[in-house]
């Protein structure tokens, strides 16, 4: 089996999630109400929720005791 290809991320996860959400919302603005627009808005909300969950999980209040 060939070795797994790895990719070093340049931007942070937070940046990539917010950029993706903004891009999806911008795409949805140009569409008429319908299934495709609803899908884009749902994906944007998912990216925003993922950002909020990551922020919550990395907060200092959730660190394990030392």
C-alpha positions as CSV (number, residue, x, y, z in Angstrom):
1,X,0.0,0.0,0.0
2,X,1.4,3.4,-0.9
3,X,2.1,5.9,1.9
4,X,-0.7,8.2,2.9
5,X,-0.4,11.6,1.3
6,X,-0.4,14.4,4.0
7,X,-1.2,18.0,3.5
8,X,0.0,20.7,5.9
9,X,-2.8,23.3,6.4
10,X,-1.7,26.9,6.0
11,X,-4.7,28.6,7.5
12,X,-6.3,27.8,10.8
13,X,-9.5,25.7,11.1
14,X,-11.4,28.7,12.3
15,X,-10.4,30.8,9.3
16,X,-11.2,28.1,6.9
17,X,-14.7,27.5,8.4
18,X,-15.6,31.2,8.5
19,X,-14.4,31.7,4.9
20,X,-16.4,28.6,3.8
21,X,-19.5,29.9,5.5
22,X,-19.1,33.4,4.0
23,X,-18.5,31.9,0.5
24,X,-21.6,29.7,0.7
25,X,-23.8,32.6,1.9
26,X,-22.5,34.7,-1.0
27,X,-23.3,32.0,-3.5
28,X,-26.8,31.6,-1.9
29,X,-27.5,35.3,-2.3
30,X,-27.4,35.1,-6.1
31,X,-29.9,32.3,-6.3
32,X,-33.7,32.3,-6.3
33,X,-35.5,30.6,-3.5
34,X,-35.3,26.8,-4.0
35,X,-33.6,23.6,-3.1
36,X,-30.1,24.6,-4.2
37,X,-30.2,27.8,-2.2
38,X,-31.5,26.0,0.9
39,X,-28.6,23.5,0.6
40,X,-26.1,26.3,0.5
41,X,-27.6,28.0,3.5
42,X,-27.7,24.7,5.4
43,X,-24.0,24.1,4.6
44,X,-23.2,27.6,5.7
45,X,-25.0,27.1,9.1
46,X,-23.1,23.8,9.5
47,X,-19.8,25.5,9.0
48,X,-20.7,28.2,11.5
49,X,-21.8,25.6,14.0
50,X,-18.5,23.7,13.5
51,X,-16.7,26.9,14.2
52,X,-18.6,27.5,17.4
53,X,-18.1,23.9,18.6
54,X,-14.4,24.1,17.9
55,X,-14.2,27.3,19.8
56,X,-16.1,25.8,22.7
57,X,-14.1,22.6,22.8
58,X,-10.8,24.5,22.8
59,X,-11.9,26.9,25.5
60,X,-9.8,26.9,28.7
61,X,-12.8,25.9,30.8
62,X,-12.8,22.4,29.2
63,X,-9.1,21.5,29.8
64,X,-8.4,18.3,31.7
65,X,-7.2,18.7,35.2
66,X,-3.4,18.6,35.7
